[in-house]
Amino acid sequence: MNWTEAEIYTSTEGIDILCASLLDIGIKGFAIKDSEDFNEFLENKDGKWDYIDDDLMGLKSCESSVTVYLPDNSQGAEMLISLKQLLARMKERDSAGSWGRLEFEIKSVKEEDWANNWKQYFKPLKVGEKLLVKPSWEEYDGNDNRTILEIDPASSFGTGQHNTTKLCLELLEKAVNGGERILDLGCGSGILSIGGILLGANEATAVDIEENAVTTALENAEKNNISKEEYHAYCGDIISDTELREKIGSGFDIITANIVADVLIAMSSLFSSFLKPESTLIISGIITERKSEVVDAVVKAGFDVIEEAEGEGWAAVMMKMK
């Protein structure tokens, strides 16, 4: 398998939080460069080190970074999009700028250049029993009566290729009976909320902290012939923004939240305020090692587990509000 190398620029203070956050989006191996750490080594090294290669001496003044290696396939392309969103969330939290510039380069190719090359990985994909997910530039001649969900993710997470999205869509297919109102938290490309309407829901509201994701979701809704009366999208953070929560309102039948473990835990006490009693919550974006931690937090917030699904180290859970 080929691999993509992505170097993420941060600071000494940002390394630990960045590495912990990378684990949450399923990136489990990385290499760290940090000038402060290397200079501390030089000052305290013992006599066992007689010679240090000149190449290593460049670490004395390097910009701190964390390098990750992702598979050169559709899953890796989705993970790069997820990485971009993770860094955006970290920038929003780091008002003082102490975690560095939080940008990445791919084998000396800047992320904006990579954004034009990811299309090669995105092909038509059958999901569940009813949907066929495809980008606008791909043709599909199938006669299997599947509903076509057309998604151009741009730089927003959600093509259906990644297990977190696929698992969510499969659970959503089981949850939609017709006529529901859906709230999609962390909407990315809008794939879940748009898929919900195509499966039979009446209306959807999509929310993301990235303005680009909101724009992309609205564009994708239009591509799927969904009217503005059926589809609404907002930019903001529901955890900290009371005004946004009031704007979104309540009375939803289904919430989808494909984010990361820590954000789902932080949101857990808010889910019920958006839902009708006995309504459905579908959560995903959870590495299997943290599934119990996330589920326990949501159960404590008043939900019961209905169904769990896992694939390639990721978990999605469908829950019912008591």
C-alpha positions in Angstrom: 0.0 0.0 0.0 1.2 3.5 -0.7 1.1 6.2 2.0 0.6 9.9 2.2 2.9 11.9 4.5 1.3 14.9 6.2 3.4 17.2 8.4 1.3 19.3 10.8 3.0 22.5 12.2 2.3 23.3 15.8 4.2 24.5 18.9 5.8 22.8 21.9 2.7 23.6 23.9 0.4 22.2 21.1 2.1 18.8 20.6 0.3 16.9 23.4 -3.2 18.2 22.6 -2.6 17.7 18.9 -1.5 14.1 19.3 -4.5 13.3 21.6 -6.8 14.8 19.1 -5.2 12.8 16.2 -5.9 9.6 18.2 -9.6 10.7 18.4 -9.9 10.8 14.6 -8.3 7.5 14.2 -4.7 8.5 13.4 -2.7 6.3 15.8 1.0 6.7 14.7 3.0 9.9 14.3 6.5 11.3 14.4 7.3 14.4 16.5 9.9 17.2 15.8 10.4 19.7 18.5 13.3 22.1 18.9 12.8 22.6 22.7 12.8 18.9 23.3 16.0 18.4 21.1 17.8 21.3 22.8 17.0 19.9 26.2 18.5 16.6 25.0 21.7 18.4 23.9 22.1 20.1 27.2 21.5 16.9 29.3 23.0 14.2 27.0 25.5 11.9 28.7 28.8 10.6 27.5 27.2 7.8 25.4 26.7 10.2 22.6 30.0 11.0 20.9 28.6 12.3 17.6 25.3 13.7 16.3 24.6 13.7 12.6 24.5 17.1 11.0 21.0 16.4 9.7 19.8 15.9 13.2 21.3 19.3 14.3 18.7 20.9 12.1 16.2 20.1 14.9 17.8 22.8 17.0 15.8 25.5 15.2 13.0 23.6 13.5 9.4 24.5 13.7 7.6 22.0 16.0 5.5 19.5 14.0 3.8 16.2 14.1 4.0 14.0 11.0 1.4 11.4 10.2 1.2 8.7 7.5 -2.2 8.0 5.9 -3.1 5.3 3.4 -3.1 6.5 -0.2 -6.8 5.6 -0.8 -10.3 6.8 -0.3 -10.1 6.3 3.5 -6.9 8.3 3.7 -8.5 11.1 1.6 -11.4 11.3 4.0 -9.0 11.3 7.0 -7.1 14.3 5.5 -10.5 16.1 5.3 -11.1 15.1 8.9 -7.6 16.4 9.8 -8.4 19.8 8.2 -11.6 20.1 10.2 -9.8 19.0 13.4 -7.2 21.8 12.9 -10.0 24.3 12.4 -11.6 23.3 15.7 -8.3 23.6 17.5 -7.7 27.1 16.0 -11.1 28.2 17.2 -10.2 26.9 20.8 -6.7 28.5 20.8 -7.5 32.2 20.9 -4.0 32.9 22.3 -2.3 31.2 19.4 -0.2 29.1 21.8 -0.6 25.9 19.7 1.2 27.3 16.7 -0.1 27.8 13.2 -1.9 24.4 12.9 -1.5 24.0 9.2 -0.2 20.9 7.3 1.8 20.1 4.2 1.7 16.9 2.3 5.1 15.7 1.0 6.0 19.4 0.4 2.6 20.0 -1.2 0.5 22.5 0.6 -3.0 21.4 1.6 -4.6 23.8 -0.8 -2.8 22.1 -3.7 -3.8 18.6 -2.4 -7.4 19.8 -2.4 -7.4 19.7 -6.2 -6.1 16.1 -6.3 -8.4 14.1 -4.0 -11.1 13.5 -6.6 -9.3 10.4 -7.9 -10.4 8.5 -4.7 -14.1 9.2 -4.8 -16.1 6.7 -6.8 -19.8 5.6 -6.7 -20.6 3.6 -3.5 -23.6 1.5 -2.6 -24.6 2.2 1.1 -27.2 0.1 2.9 -30.1 -1.2 0.9 -31.3 2.0 -0.7 -28.6 4.6 -1.4 -25.9 5.1 -4.0 -23.5 7.8 -3.1 -21.6 9.4 -5.9 -19.8 12.7 -6.9 -21.2 14.8 -9.7 -18.3 14.0 -12.1 -18.9 10.2 -11.9 -21.6 8.4 -14.0 -23.7 5.6 -12.7 -25.7 3.4 -15.0 -27.1 1.0 -12.4 -30.6 -0.3 -12.8 -31.0 -1.5 -9.2 -33.5 1.2 -8.2 -31.2 2.8 -5.6 -31.7 6.4 -4.7 -28.7 8.5 -5.9 -27.2 10.7 -3.3 -24.9 13.2 -5.1 -22.2 14.6 -2.9 -19.2 16.9 -3.8 -17.5 17.3 -0.5 -14.9 20.0 -1.5 -12.9 20.3 1.7 -15.7 19.1 4.0 -15.7 15.6 5.5 -18.3 13.2 4.3 -18.2 11.2 1.0 -19.6 7.9 2.3 -16.2 6.3 1.7 -15.1 6.5 5.4 -16.6 4.0 7.8 -17.9 6.6 10.1 -20.1 8.1 7.4 -21.1 4.8 5.9 -22.1 3.3 9.3 -24.2 6.5 10.0 -26.0 6.2 6.7 -26.8 2.6 7.3 -28.3 3.3 10.7 -30.1 6.3 9.4 -31.8 4.2 6.7 -33.3 2.1 9.6 -34.4 5.1 11.5 -36.2 7.0 8.8 -39.8 5.9 8.2 -41.0 9.0 6.5 -41.9 12.6 7.5 -39.2 13.1 10.1 -37.3 16.3 11.0 -33.5 15.7 11.1 -30.8 17.7 12.9 -27.3 17.0 11.6 -24.6 18.2 14.0 -21.1 18.5 12.5 -22.7 18.2 9.1 -19.5 18.4 7.0 -20.6 17.9 3.3 -24.2 17.5 4.4 -24.3 13.9 3.4 -26.2 12.6 6.4 -29.0 15.2 6.4 -29.3 15.1 2.7 -29.4 11.3 2.7 -32.1 11.5 5.4 -34.3 13.6 3.2 -33.8 11.3 0.2 -34.7 8.4 2.4 -38.0 10.0 3.2 -37.6 12.7 5.9 -39.5 16.0 5.4 -36.9 18.5 6.6 -33.3 18.8 7.8 -31.2 21.3 9.6 -27.4 21.1 9.3 -24.9 22.7 11.6 -21.1 22.9 11.5 -18.4 25.1 13.0 -16.8 25.7 9.6 -18.4 28.2 7.2 -17.1 26.2 4.3 -18.9 23.1 5.4 -22.2 25.0 5.7 -21.8 26.4 2.2 -20.9 23.0 0.8 -23.9 21.4 2.5 -26.3 23.9 1.0 -24.7 23.4 -2.4 -25.1 19.7 -2.1 -28.7 20.0 -1.0 -29.4 21.9 -4.2 -27.6 19.3 -6.3 -30.0 16.8 -4.9 -33.1 18.9 -5.8 -33.8 19.7 -2.2 -35.6 23.0 -1.7 -34.6 25.8 0.7 -37.8 25.1 2.6 -36.7 21.6 3.3 -33.1 22.3 4.2 -31.5 24.8 6.6 -27.9 25.2 7.5 -26.1 27.2 10.3 -22.5 27.9 11.2 -21.5 27.9 14.8 -20.7 25.9 17.9 -23.8 24.6 19.7 -21.8 23.9 22.9 -20.9 27.5 23.5 -23.6 29.5 21.5 -26.9 29.8 23.3 -28.3 32.0 20.5 -27.5 29.3 17.9 -29.3 26.6 20.0 -32.3 28.8 20.2 -32.3 29.5 16.4 -32.1 25.7 15.7 -35.1 25.1 18.0 -36.4 21.7 19.1 -38.9 19.0 18.2 -36.6 17.0 16.0 -37.2 13.3 15.4 -33.6 12.3 14.6 -30.2 13.8 15.4 -27.1 12.6 13.5 -23.7 13.6 15.0 -20.6 12.2 13.2 -17.9 14.1 15.0 -15.2 12.9 17.5 -15.4 11.4 21.0 -14.6 14.5 23.0 -17.1 16.7 21.2 -19.8 14.1 21.4 -19.2 13.8 25.2 -19.4 17.6 25.5 -22.6 17.7 23.5 -24.2 14.8 25.4 -26.3 17.0 27.8 -27.6 19.1 24.9 -29.0 16.3 22.6 -32.3 15.9 24.4 -33.1 19.7 24.2 -33.4 19.3 20.4 -35.4 16.1 20.3 -39.0 15.0 20.9 -39.5 12.3 23.6 -38.5 8.8 22.4 -36.7 10.2 19.3 -33.6 8.8 17.8 -29.9 9.9 18.2 -27.2 8.5 15.9 -23.6 9.2 16.9 -20.4 8.2 15.1 -16.9 9.3 14.5 -15.8 7.2 17.5 -12.7 5.1 17.5 -13.7 1.7 19.0 -11.4 2.2 22.0 -13.5 5.1 23.2 -16.9 3.8 22.3 -17.8 2.8 25.9 -16.7 6.2 27.2 -18.9 8.1 24.8 -21.9 5.7 25.1 -21.8 6.0 28.9 -21.9 9.8 28.8 -24.9 9.8 26.4 -26.7 7.1 28.5 -26.3 9.3 31.6 -27.9 12.1 29.6 -31.1 10.1 29.2 -30.7 7.7 26.2 -30.8 4.0 25.7 -28.7 2.1 23.2 -30.8 0.6 20.3 -28.1 -0.7 18.0 -24.3 -0.6 17.6 -22.3 -0.9 14.4 -18.5 -1.2 13.9 -16.1 -1.2 10.9 -12.3 -1.0 10.7 -11.8 0.4 14.1 -14.7 2.8 14.1 -18.1 2.7 15.9 -21.6 4.2 15.3 -24.4 3.9 17.8 -28.2 4.4 17.4 -29.9 5.5 20.6 -33.4 6.3 21.8 -34.3 9.2 24.1 -36.2 8.1 27.2 
